[in-house]
């Protein structure tokens, strides 16, 4: 698509009309947003942090210190 795809242009001032500062290339999309179907209980954090997260002092250095 990078070589042979259609080049799309959008007017920058029209992007300001989109809700929540979304960048939209197709103006004809009328589908529901993801927020309609789900909710984020963790905010911007990772949901797997309790299992896979660690502090920087817990990381073993490659030279064995």
PQR file of N, CA, C, O and H, with PARSE charges and radii, in Angstrom:
ATOM      1  N   UNK A   1       0.812  -1.195   0.000 -0.4000 1.5000
ATOM      2  CA  UNK A   1       0.000   0.000   0.000 -0.0000 2.0000
ATOM      3  C   UNK A   1       0.856   1.260   0.000  0.5500 1.7000
ATOM      4  O   UNK A   1       0.443   2.287  -0.538 -0.5500 1.4000
ATOM      5  N   UNK A   2       2.044   1.194   0.596 -0.4000 1.5000
ATOM      6  CA  UNK A   2       2.890   2.388   0.613 -0.0000 2.0000
ATOM      7  C   UNK A   2       3.318   2.788  -0.798  0.5500 1.7000
ATOM      8  O   UNK A   2       3.443   3.974  -1.102 -0.5500 1.4000
ATOM      9  H   UNK A   2       2.380   0.360   1.032  0.4000 1.0000
ATOM     10  N   UNK A   3       3.539   1.804  -1.646 -0.4000 1.5000
ATOM     11  CA  UNK A   3       3.977   2.106  -3.012 -0.0000 2.0000
ATOM     12  C   UNK A   3       2.813   2.364  -3.966  0.5500 1.7000
ATOM     13  O   UNK A   3       2.879   3.261  -4.807 -0.5500 1.4000
ATOM     14  H   UNK A   3       3.438   0.840  -1.400  0.4000 1.0000
ATOM     15  N   UNK A   4       1.747   1.573  -3.832 -0.4000 1.5000
ATOM     16  CA  UNK A   4       0.687   1.604  -4.831 -0.0000 2.0000
ATOM     17  C   UNK A   4      -0.654   2.085  -4.294  0.5500 1.7000
ATOM     18  O   UNK A   4      -1.619   2.184  -5.051 -0.5500 1.4000
ATOM     19  H   UNK A   4       1.694   0.845  -3.149  0.4000 1.0000
ATOM     20  N   UNK A   5      -0.729   2.382  -3.015 -0.4000 1.5000
ATOM     21  CA  UNK A   5      -1.999   2.769  -2.425 -0.0000 2.0000
ATOM     22  C   UNK A   5      -2.421   4.175  -2.812  0.5500 1.7000
ATOM     23  O   UNK A   5      -1.632   4.979  -3.310 -0.5500 1.4000
ATOM     24  H   UNK A   5       0.056   2.302  -2.401  0.4000 1.0000
ATOM     25  N   UNK A   6      -3.674   4.435  -2.567 -0.4000 1.5000
ATOM     26  CA  UNK A   6      -4.240   5.752  -2.870 -0.0000 2.0000
ATOM     27  C   UNK A   6      -3.735   6.789  -1.864  0.5500 1.7000
ATOM     28  O   UNK A   6      -3.697   6.522  -0.663 -0.5500 1.4000
ATOM     29  H   UNK A   6      -4.315   3.783  -2.163  0.4000 1.0000
ATOM     30  N   UNK A   7      -3.355   7.946  -2.342 -0.4000 1.5000
ATOM     31  CA  UNK A   7      -2.923   9.034  -1.465 -0.0000 2.0000
ATOM     32  C   UNK A   7      -4.159   9.774  -0.984  0.5500 1.7000
ATOM     33  O   UNK A   7      -4.988  10.212  -1.782 -0.5500 1.4000
ATOM     34  H   UNK A   7      -3.385   8.163  -3.317  0.4000 1.0000
ATOM     35  N   UNK A   8      -4.271   9.908   0.327 -0.4000 1.5000
ATOM     36  CA  UNK A   8      -5.427  10.584   0.896 -0.0000 2.0000
ATOM     37  C   UNK A   8      -4.992  11.918   1.482  0.5500 1.7000
ATOM     38  O   UNK A   8      -3.939  12.028   2.109 -0.5500 1.4000
ATOM     39  H   UNK A   8      -3.598   9.553   0.975  0.4000 1.0000
ATOM     40  N   UNK A   9      -5.800  12.898   1.271 -0.4000 1.5000
ATOM     41  CA  UNK A   9      -5.541  14.208   1.837 -0.0000 2.0000
ATOM     42  C   UNK A   9      -6.710  14.646   2.690  0.5500 1.7000
ATOM     43  O   UNK A   9      -7.865  14.392   2.346 -0.5500 1.4000
ATOM     44  H   UNK A   9      -6.656  12.809   0.762  0.4000 1.0000
ATOM     45  N   UNK A  10      -6.424  15.293   3.784 -0.4000 1.5000
ATOM     46  CA  UNK A  10      -7.466  15.800   4.664 -0.0000 2.0000
ATOM     47  C   UNK A  10      -7.138  17.249   5.005  0.5500 1.7000
ATOM     48  O   UNK A  10      -5.975  17.640   5.099 -0.5500 1.4000
ATOM     49  H   UNK A  10      -5.486  15.499   4.063  0.4000 1.0000
ATOM     50  N   UNK A  11      -8.182  18.020   5.185 -0.4000 1.5000
ATOM     51  CA  UNK A  11      -7.984  19.403   5.582 -0.0000 2.0000
ATOM     52  C   UNK A  11      -7.761  19.448   7.082  0.5500 1.7000
ATOM     53  O   UNK A  11      -8.533  18.873   7.850 -0.5500 1.4000
ATOM     54  H   UNK A  11      -9.127  17.703   5.109  0.4000 1.0000
ATOM     55  N   UNK A  12      -6.713  20.126   7.493 -0.4000 1.5000
ATOM     56  CA  UNK A  12      -6.334  20.122   8.892 -0.0000 2.0000
ATOM     57  C   UNK A  12      -7.403  20.756   9.788  0.5500 1.7000
ATOM     58  O   UNK A  12      -7.625  20.284  10.902 -0.5500 1.4000
ATOM     59  H   UNK A  12      -6.086  20.592   6.869  0.4000 1.0000
ATOM     60  N   UNK A  13      -8.056  21.799   9.327 -0.4000 1.5000
ATOM     61  CA  UNK A  13      -9.080  22.426  10.157 -0.0000 2.0000
ATOM     62  C   UNK A  13     -10.296  21.528  10.343  0.5500 1.7000
ATOM     63  O   UNK A  13     -11.008  21.663  11.338 -0.5500 1.4000
ATOM     64  H   UNK A  13      -7.876  22.183   8.422  0.4000 1.0000
ATOM     65  N   UNK A  14     -10.550  20.612   9.407 -0.4000 1.5000
ATOM     66  CA  UNK A  14     -11.661  19.656   9.561 -0.0000 2.0000
ATOM     67  C   UNK A  14     -11.362  18.635  10.651  0.5500 1.7000
ATOM     68  O   UNK A  14     -12.288  18.111  11.270 -0.5500 1.4000
ATOM     69  H   UNK A  14      -9.972  20.502   8.598  0.4000 1.0000
ATOM     70  N   UNK A  15     -10.079  18.340  10.900 -0.4000 1.5000
ATOM     71  CA  UNK A  15      -9.708  17.394  11.952 -0.0000 2.0000
ATOM     72  C   UNK A  15     -10.086  17.929  13.328  0.5500 1.7000
ATOM     73  O   UNK A  15     -10.334  17.146  14.246 -0.5500 1.4000
ATOM     74  H   UNK A  15      -9.327  18.766  10.397  0.4000 1.0000
ATOM     75  N   UNK A  16     -10.132  19.232  13.484 -0.4000 1.5000
ATOM     76  CA  UNK A  16     -10.495  19.819  14.773 -0.0000 2.0000
ATOM     77  C   UNK A  16     -11.965  19.587  15.117  0.5500 1.7000
ATOM     78  O   UNK A  16     -12.354  19.717  16.278 -0.5500 1.4000
ATOM     79  H   UNK A  16      -9.930  19.868  12.739  0.4000 1.0000
ATOM     80  N   UNK A  17     -12.779  19.246  14.127 -0.4000 1.5000
ATOM     81  CA  UNK A  17     -14.194  18.960  14.358 -0.0000 2.0000
ATOM     82  C   UNK A  17     -14.427  17.544  14.891  0.5500 1.7000
ATOM     83  O   UNK A  17     -15.529  17.231  15.342 -0.5500 1.4000
ATOM     84  H   UNK A  17     -12.463  19.140  13.185  0.4000 1.0000
ATOM     85  N   UNK A  18     -13.409  16.689  14.846 -0.4000 1.5000
ATOM     86  CA  UNK A  18     -13.547  15.310  15.316 -0.0000 2.0000
ATOM     87  C   UNK A  18     -13.577  15.274  16.841  0.5500 1.7000
ATOM     88  O   UNK A  18     -12.888  16.058  17.494 -0.5500 1.4000
ATOM     89  H   UNK A  18     -12.513  16.943  14.479  0.4000 1.0000
ATOM     90  N   UNK A  19     -14.368  14.371  17.410 -0.4000 1.5000
ATOM     91  CA  UNK A  19     -14.434  14.291  18.878 -0.0000 2.0000
ATOM     92  C   UNK A  19     -13.122  13.780  19.471  0.5500 1.7000
ATOM     93  O   UNK A  19     -12.467  12.917  18.887 -0.5500 1.4000
ATOM     94  H   UNK A  19     -14.927  13.734  16.880  0.4000 1.0000
ATOM     95  N   UNK A  20     -12.746  14.306  20.615 -0.4000 1.5000
ATOM     96  CA  UNK A  20     -11.569  13.867  21.372 -0.0000 2.0000
ATOM     97  C   UNK A  20     -10.269  13.968  20.580  0.5500 1.7000
ATOM     98  O   UNK A  20      -9.345  13.192  20.822 -0.5500 1.4000
ATOM     99  H   UNK A  20     -13.278  15.007  21.090  0.4000 1.0000
ATOM    100  N   UNK A  21     -10.179  14.898  19.650 -0.4000 1.5000
ATOM    101  CA  UNK A  21      -8.963  15.147  18.868 -0.0000 2.0000
ATOM    102  C   UNK A  21      -8.507  13.915  18.092  0.5500 1.7000
ATOM    103  O   UNK A  21      -7.307  13.669  17.967 -0.5500 1.4000
ATOM    104  H   UNK A  21     -10.930  15.528  19.453  0.4000 1.0000
ATOM    105  N   UNK A  22      -9.446  13.149  17.576 -0.4000 1.5000
ATOM    106  CA  UNK A  22      -9.100  11.969  16.767 -0.0000 2.0000
ATOM    107  C   UNK A  22      -8.654  12.401  15.381  0.5500 1.7000
ATOM    108  O   UNK A  22      -9.142  13.397  14.846 -0.5500 1.4000
ATOM    109  H   UNK A  22     -10.421  13.348  17.678  0.4000 1.0000
ATOM    110  N   UNK A  23      -7.725  11.650  14.799 -0.4000 1.5000
ATOM    111  CA  UNK A  23      -7.314  11.867  13.424 -0.0000 2.0000
ATOM    112  C   UNK A  23      -8.071  10.862  12.574  0.5500 1.7000
ATOM    113  O   UNK A  23      -7.892   9.654  12.730 -0.5500 1.4000
ATOM    114  H   UNK A  23      -7.328  10.841  15.234  0.4000 1.0000
ATOM    115  N   UNK A  24      -8.917  11.352  11.675 -0.4000 1.5000
ATOM    116  CA  UNK A  24      -9.773  10.495  10.861 -0.0000 2.0000
ATOM    117  C   UNK A  24      -9.480  10.775   9.400  0.5500 1.7000
ATOM    118  O   UNK A  24      -9.503  11.926   8.967 -0.5500 1.4000
ATOM    119  H   UNK A  24      -9.062  12.333  11.548  0.4000 1.0000
ATOM    120  N   UNK A  25      -9.204   9.716   8.635 -0.4000 1.5000
ATOM    121  CA  UNK A  25      -8.918   9.878   7.210 -0.0000 2.0000
ATOM    122  C   UNK A  25     -10.149   9.664   6.347  0.5500 1.7000
ATOM    123  O   UNK A  25     -10.243  10.232   5.258 -0.5500 1.4000
ATOM    124  H   UNK A  25      -9.186   8.781   8.988  0.4000 1.0000
ATOM    125  N   UNK A  26     -11.091   8.858   6.812 -0.4000 1.5000
ATOM    126  CA  UNK A  26     -12.317   8.614   6.062 -0.0000 2.0000
ATOM    127  C   UNK A  26     -13.467   9.316   6.748  0.5500 1.7000
ATOM    128  O   UNK A  26     -13.760   9.038   7.911 -0.5500 1.4000
ATOM    129  H   UNK A  26     -11.014   8.397   7.696  0.4000 1.0000
ATOM    130  N   UNK A  27     -14.115  10.213   6.052 -0.4000 1.5000
ATOM    131  CA  UNK A  27     -15.203  10.968   6.674 -0.0000 2.0000
ATOM    132  C   UNK A  27     -16.516  10.192   6.695  0.5500 1.7000
ATOM    133  O   UNK A  27     -17.442  10.589   7.402 -0.5500 1.4000
ATOM    134  H   UNK A  27     -13.877  10.439   5.107  0.4000 1.0000
ATOM    135  N   UNK A  28     -16.624   9.103   5.946 -0.4000 1.5000
ATOM    136  CA  UNK A  28     -17.875   8.378   5.846 -0.0000 2.0000
ATOM    137  C   UNK A  28     -18.050   7.270   6.860  0.5500 1.7000
ATOM    138  O   UNK A  28     -19.017   6.514   6.764 -0.5500 1.4000
ATOM    139  H   UNK A  28     -15.872   8.780   5.372  0.4000 1.0000
ATOM    140  N   UNK A  29     -17.154   7.138   7.831 -0.4000 1.5000
ATOM    141  CA  UNK A  29     -17.287   6.056   8.798 -0.0000 2.0000
ATOM    142  C   UNK A  29     -18.293   6.441   9.876  0.5500 1.7000
ATOM    143  O   UNK A  29     -18.154   7.473  10.532 -0.5500 1.4000
ATOM    144  H   UNK A  29     -16.369   7.752   7.909  0.4000 1.0000
ATOM    145  N   UNK A  30     -19.306   5.598  10.048 -0.4000 1.5000
ATOM    146  CA  UNK A  30     -20.351   5.858  11.033 -0.0000 2.0000
ATOM    147  C   UNK A  30     -20.422   4.730  12.055  0.5500 1.7000
ATOM    148  O   UNK A  30     -21.470   4.529  12.670 -0.5500 1.4000
ATOM    149  H   UNK A  30     -19.419   4.759   9.515  0.4000 1.0000
ATOM    150  N   UNK A  31     -19.331   3.988  12.249 -0.4000 1.5000
ATOM    151  CA  UNK A  31     -19.343   2.871  13.183 -0.0000 2.0000
ATOM    152  C   UNK A  31     -19.139   3.367  14.615  0.5500 1.7000
ATOM    153  O   UNK A  31     -18.700   4.494  14.844 -0.5500 1.4000
ATOM    154  H   UNK A  31     -18.481   4.151  11.750  0.4000 1.0000
ATOM    155  N   UNK A  32     -19.466   2.508  15.557 -0.4000 1.5000
ATOM    156  CA  UNK A  32     -19.322   2.851  16.966 -0.0000 2.0000
ATOM    157  C   UNK A  32     -17.842   2.902  17.343  0.5500 1.7000
ATOM    158  O   UNK A  32     -17.024   2.168  16.789 -0.5500 1.4000
ATOM    159  H   UNK A  32     -19.822   1.593  15.371  0.4000 1.0000
ATOM    160  N   UNK A  33     -17.510   3.776  18.289 -0.4000 1.5000
ATOM    161  CA  UNK A  33     -16.151   3.852  18.794 -0.0000 2.0000
ATOM    162  C   UNK A  33     -15.919   2.724  19.784  0.5500 1.7000
ATOM    163  O   UNK A  33     -16.875   2.178  20.334 -0.5500 1.4000
ATOM    164  H   UNK A  33     -18.175   4.373  18.739  0.4000 1.0000
ATOM    165  N   UNK A  34     -14.663   2.369  20.017 -0.4000 1.5000
ATOM    166  CA  UNK A  34     -14.322   1.269  20.912 -0.0000 2.0000
ATOM    167  C   UNK A  34     -14.829   1.526  22.325  0.5500 1.7000
ATOM    168  O   UNK A  34     -15.188   0.581  23.027 -0.5500 1.4000
ATOM    169  H   UNK A  34     -13.887   2.813  19.569  0.4000 1.0000
ATOM    170  N   UNK A  35     -14.866   2.769  22.751 -0.4000 1.5000
ATOM    171  CA  UNK A  35     -15.351   3.108  24.080 -0.0000 2.0000
ATOM    172  C   UNK A  35     -16.811   2.750  24.301  0.5500 1.7000
ATOM    173  O   UNK A  35     -17.259   2.657  25.444 -0.5500 1.4000
ATOM    174  H   UNK A  35     -14.575   3.537  22.181  0.4000 1.0000
ATOM    175  N   UNK A  36     -17.546   2.551  23.239 -0.4000 1.5000
ATOM    176  CA  UNK A  36     -18.941   2.125  23.350 -0.0000 2.0000
ATOM    177  C   UNK A  36     -19.032   0.686  23.855  0.5500 1.7000
ATOM    178  O   UNK A  36     -19.987   0.332  24.547 -0.5500 1.4000
ATOM    179  H   UNK A  36     -17.182   2.627  22.310  0.4000 1.0000
ATOM    180  N   UNK A  37     -18.049  -0.140  23.515 -0.4000 1.5000
ATOM    181  CA  UNK A  37     -18.076  -1.558  23.835 -0.0000 2.0000
ATOM    182  C   UNK A  37     -17.282  -1.923  25.088  0.5500 1.7000
ATOM    183  O   UNK A  37     -17.513  -2.985  25.665 -0.5500 1.4000
ATOM    184  H   UNK A  37     -17.273   0.148  22.953  0.4000 1.0000
ATOM    185  N   UNK A  38     -16.368  -1.082  25.515 -0.4000 1.5000
ATOM    186  CA  UNK A  38     -15.477  -1.458  26.606 -0.0000 2.0000
ATOM    187  C   UNK A  38     -15.175  -0.265  27.510  0.5500 1.7000
ATOM    188  O   UNK A  38     -15.544   0.870  27.207 -0.5500 1.4000
ATOM    189  H   UNK A  38     -16.181  -0.219  25.046  0.4000 1.0000
ATOM    190  N   UNK A  39     -14.502  -0.540  28.616 -0.4000 1.5000
ATOM    191  CA  UNK A  39     -14.103   0.501  29.549 -0.0000 2.0000
ATOM    192  C   UNK A  39     -12.725   0.142  30.100  0.5500 1.7000
ATOM    193  O   UNK A  39     -12.412  -1.037  30.265 -0.5500 1.4000
ATOM    194  H   UNK A  39     -14.202  -1.462  28.862  0.4000 1.0000
ATOM    195  N   UNK A  40     -11.925   1.119  30.376 -0.4000 1.5000
ATOM    196  CA  UNK A  40     -10.592   0.891  30.906 -0.0000 2.0000
ATOM    197  C   UNK A  40     -10.607   1.113  32.407  0.5500 1.7000
ATOM    198  O   UNK A  40     -10.783   2.238  32.873 -0.5500 1.4000
ATOM    199  H   UNK A  40     -12.179   2.077  30.243  0.4000 1.0000
ATOM    200  N   UNK A  41     -10.421   0.037  33.165 -0.4000 1.5000
ATOM    201  CA  UNK A  41     -10.398   0.156  34.611 -0.0000 2.0000
ATOM    202  C   UNK A  41      -9.024   0.573  35.119  0.5500 1.7000
ATOM    203  O   UNK A  41      -8.907   1.001  36.268 -0.5500 1.4000
ATOM    204  H   UNK A  41     -10.277  -0.877  32.787  0.4000 1.0000
ATOM    205  N   UNK A  42      -7.984   0.462  34.303 -0.4000 1.5000
ATOM    206  CA  UNK A  42      -6.618   0.700  34.729 -0.0000 2.0000
ATOM    207  C   UNK A  42      -6.092   2.047  34.240  0.5500 1.7000
ATOM    208  O   UNK A  42      -4.995   2.438  34.639 -0.5500 1.4000
ATOM    209  H   UNK A  42      -8.079   0.115  33.370  0.4000 1.0000
ATOM    210  N   UNK A  43      -6.806   2.755  33.416 -0.4000 1.5000
ATOM    211  CA  UNK A  43      -6.313   4.017  32.870 -0.0000 2.0000
ATOM    212  C   UNK A  43      -5.281   3.767  31.786  0.5500 1.7000
ATOM    213  O   UNK A  43      -5.528   3.001  30.855 -0.5500 1.4000
ATOM    214  H   UNK A  43      -7.697   2.438  33.092  0.4000 1.0000
ATOM    215  N   UNK A  44      -4.124   4.409  31.900 -0.4000 1.5000
ATOM    216  CA  UNK A  44      -3.064   4.236  30.904 -0.0000 2.0000
ATOM    217  C   UNK A  44      -2.056   3.177  31.304  0.5500 1.7000
ATOM    218  O   UNK A  44      -1.088   2.960  30.575 -0.5500 1.4000
ATOM    219  H   UNK A  44      -3.923   5.031  32.656  0.4000 1.0000
ATOM    220  N   UNK A  45      -2.242   2.513  32.428 -0.4000 1.5000
ATOM    221  CA  UNK A  45      -1.302   1.500  32.883 -0.0000 2.0000
ATOM    222  C   UNK A  45      -1.501   0.178  32.161  0.5500 1.7000
ATOM    223  O   UNK A  45      -2.469  -0.020  31.426 -0.5500 1.4000
ATOM    224  H   UNK A  45      -3.028   2.689  33.020  0.4000 1.0000
ATOM    225  N   UNK A  46      -0.557  -0.716  32.396 -0.4000 1.5000
ATOM    226  CA  UNK A  46      -0.651  -2.064  31.821 -0.0000 2.0000
ATOM    227  C   UNK A  46      -1.455  -2.954  32.752  0.5500 1.7000
ATOM    228  O   UNK A  46      -1.234  -2.936  33.963 -0.5500 1.4000
ATOM    229  H   UNK A  46       0.229  -0.555  32.993  0.4000 1.0000
ATOM    230  N   UNK A  47      -2.359  -3.711  32.227 -0.4000 1.5000
ATOM    231  CA  UNK A  47      -3.173  -4.598  33.044 -0.0000 2.0000
ATOM    232  C   UNK A  47      -2.408  -5.798  33.565  0.5500 1.7000
ATOM    233  O   UNK A  47      -2.869  -6.451  34.502 -0.5500 1.4000
ATOM    234  H   UNK A  47      -2.539  -3.726  31.244  0.4000 1.0000
ATOM    235  N   UNK A  48      -1.241  -6.116  32.983 -0.4000 1.5000
ATOM    236  CA  UNK A  48      -0.461  -7.266  33.427 -0.0000 2.0000
ATOM    237  C   UNK A  48       0.653  -6.874  34.400  0.5500 1.7000
ATOM    238  O   UNK A  48       1.516  -7.700  34.696 -0.5500 1.4000
ATOM    239  H   UNK A  48      -0.867  -5.586  32.222  0.4000 1.0000
ATOM    240  N   UNK A  49       0.658  -5.633  34.906 -0.4000 1.5000
ATOM    241  CA  UNK A  49       1.741  -5.198  35.775 -0.0000 2.0000
ATOM    242  C   UNK A  49       1.870  -6.033  37.053  0.5500 1.7000
ATOM    243  O   UNK A  49       2.993  -6.346  37.448 -0.5500 1.4000
ATOM    244  H   UNK A  49      -0.043  -4.962  34.665  0.4000 1.0000
ATOM    245  N   UNK A  50       0.770  -6.407  37.715 -0.4000 1.5000
ATOM    246  CA  UNK A  50       0.940  -7.218  38.935 -0.0000 2.0000
ATOM    247  C   UNK A  50       1.676  -8.528  38.678  0.5500 1.7000
ATOM    248  O   UNK A  50       2.332  -9.046  39.581 -0.5500 1.4000
ATOM    249  H   UNK A  50      -0.142  -6.154  37.394  0.4000 1.0000
ATOM    250  N   UNK A  51       1.584  -9.068  37.485 -0.4000 1.5000
ATOM    251  CA  UNK A  51       2.242 -10.342  37.197 -0.0000 2.0000
ATOM    252  C   UNK A  51       3.625 -10.170  36.587  0.5500 1.7000
ATOM    253  O   UNK A  51       4.547 -10.900  36.949 -0.5500 1.4000
ATOM    254  H   UNK A  51       1.051  -8.647  36.751  0.4000 1.0000
ATOM    255  N   UNK A  52       3.792  -9.213  35.661 -0.4000 1.5000
ATOM    256  CA  UNK A  52       5.033  -9.101  34.914 -0.0000 2.0000
ATOM    257  C   UNK A  52       5.840  -7.840  35.222  0.5500 1.7000
ATOM    258  O   UNK A  52       6.969  -7.711  34.749 -0.5500 1.4000
ATOM    259  H   UNK A  52       3.043  -8.620  35.367  0.4000 1.0000
ATOM    260  N   UNK A  53       5.300  -6.927  35.985 -0.4000 1.5000
ATOM    261  CA  UNK A  53       6.016  -5.690  36.279 -0.0000 2.0000
ATOM    262  C   UNK A  53       7.108  -5.890  37.321  0.5500 1.7000
ATOM    263  O   UNK A  53       7.049  -6.823  38.122 -0.5500 1.4000
ATOM    264  H   UNK A  53       4.382  -7.032  36.369  0.4000 1.0000
ATOM    265  N   UNK A  54       8.102  -5.014  37.306 -0.4000 1.5000
ATOM    266  CA  UNK A  54       9.157  -5.085  38.302 -0.0000 2.0000
ATOM    267  C   UNK A  54       9.806  -3.708  38.447  0.5500 1.7000
ATOM    268  O   UNK A  54       9.607  -2.828  37.610 -0.5500 1.4000
ATOM    269  H   UNK A  54       8.151  -4.256  36.655  0.4000 1.0000
ATOM    270  N   UNK A  55      10.575  -3.535  39.508 -0.4000 1.5000
ATOM    271  CA  UNK A  55      11.307  -2.311  39.727 -0.0000 2.0000
ATOM    272  C   UNK A  55      12.674  -2.407  39.061  0.5500 1.7000
ATOM    273  O   UNK A  55      13.155  -3.507  38.789 -0.5500 1.4000
ATOM    274  H   UNK A  55      10.736  -4.250  40.188  0.4000 1.0000
ATOM    275  N   UNK A  56      13.301  -1.269  38.799 -0.4000 1.5000
ATOM    276  CA  UNK A  56      14.565  -1.290  38.067 -0.0000 2.0000
ATOM    277  C   UNK A  56      15.653  -2.021  38.855  0.5500 1.7000
ATOM    278  O   UNK A  56      16.569  -2.577  38.249 -0.5500 1.4000
ATOM    279  H   UNK A  56      12.911  -0.375  39.020  0.4000 1.0000
ATOM    280  N   UNK A  57      15.578  -2.035  40.181 -0.4000 1.5000
ATOM    281  CA  UNK A  57      16.621  -2.698  40.962 -0.0000 2.0000
ATOM    282  C   UNK A  57      16.451  -4.214  40.985  0.5500 1.7000
ATOM    283  O   UNK A  57      17.323  -4.929  41.479 -0.5500 1.4000
ATOM    284  H   UNK A  57      14.834  -1.583  40.673  0.4000 1.0000
ATOM    285  N   UNK A  58      15.334  -4.708  40.454 -0.4000 1.5000
ATOM    286  CA  UNK A  58      15.116  -6.147  40.401 -0.0000 2.0000
ATOM    287  C   UNK A  58      15.637  -6.778  39.109  0.5500 1.7000
ATOM    288  O   UNK A  58      15.619  -8.001  38.967 -0.5500 1.4000
ATOM    289  H   UNK A  58      14.626  -4.127  40.053  0.4000 1.0000
ATOM    290  N   UNK A  59      16.094  -5.962  38.181 -0.4000 1.5000
ATOM    291  CA  UNK A  59      16.565  -6.467  36.898 -0.0000 2.0000
ATOM    292  C   UNK A  59      18.023  -6.883  37.036  0.5500 1.7000
ATOM    293  O   UNK A  59      18.857  -6.082  37.456 -0.5500 1.4000
ATOM    294  H   UNK A  59      16.108  -4.969  38.297  0.4000 1.0000
ATOM    295  N   UNK A  60      18.336  -8.118  36.689 -0.4000 1.5000
ATOM    296  CA  UNK A  60      19.684  -8.637  36.770 -0.0000 2.0000
ATOM    297  C   UNK A  60      20.510  -8.117  35.589  0.5500 1.7000
ATOM    298  O   UNK A  60      20.095  -8.224  34.435 -0.5500 1.4000
ATOM    299  H   UNK A  60      17.659  -8.769  36.348  0.4000 1.0000
ATOM    300  N   UNK A  61      21.656  -7.566  35.885 -0.4000 1.5000
ATOM    301  CA  UNK A  61      22.519  -7.030  34.836 -0.0000 2.0000
ATOM    302  C   UNK A  61      23.244  -8.159  34.112  0.5500 1.7000
ATOM    303  O   UNK A  61      23.497  -9.202  34.715 -0.5500 1.4000
ATOM    304  H   UNK A  61      21.994  -7.478  36.822  0.4000 1.0000
ATOM    305  N   UNK A  62      23.586  -7.979  32.825 -0.4000 1.5000
ATOM    306  CA  UNK A  62      24.221  -9.059  32.053 -0.0000 2.0000
ATOM    307  C   UNK A  62      25.590  -9.471  32.583  0.5500 1.7000
ATOM    308  O   UNK A  62      25.974 -10.630  32.419 -0.5500 1.4000
ATOM    309  H   UNK A  62      23.380  -7.131  32.335  0.4000 1.0000
ATOM    310  N   UNK A  63      26.343  -8.567  33.214 -0.4000 1.5000
ATOM    311  CA  UNK A  63      27.699  -8.921  33.671 -0.0000 2.0000
ATOM    312  C   UNK A  63      27.700  -9.489  35.081  0.5500 1.7000
ATOM    313  O   UNK A  63      28.775  -9.693  35.646 -0.5500 1.4000
ATOM    314  H   UNK A  63      26.031  -7.626  33.348  0.4000 1.0000
ATOM    315  N   UNK A  64      26.539  -9.754  35.671 -0.4000 1.5000
ATOM    316  CA  UNK A  64      26.442 -10.483  36.912 -0.0000 2.0000
ATOM    317  C   UNK A  64      26.566  -9.682  38.191  0.5500 1.7000
ATOM    318  O   UNK A  64      26.747 -10.282  39.251 -0.5500 1.4000
ATOM    319  H   UNK A  64      25.666  -9.589  35.212  0.4000 1.0000
ATOM    320  N   UNK A  65      26.479  -8.364  38.156 -0.4000 1.5000
ATOM    321  CA  UNK A  65      26.577  -7.558  39.387 -0.0000 2.0000
ATOM    322  C   UNK A  65      25.313  -7.618  40.195  0.5500 1.7000
ATOM    323  O   UNK A  65      25.228  -6.999  41.256 -0.5500 1.4000
ATOM    324  H   UNK A  65      26.332  -7.877  37.295  0.4000 1.0000
TER
END
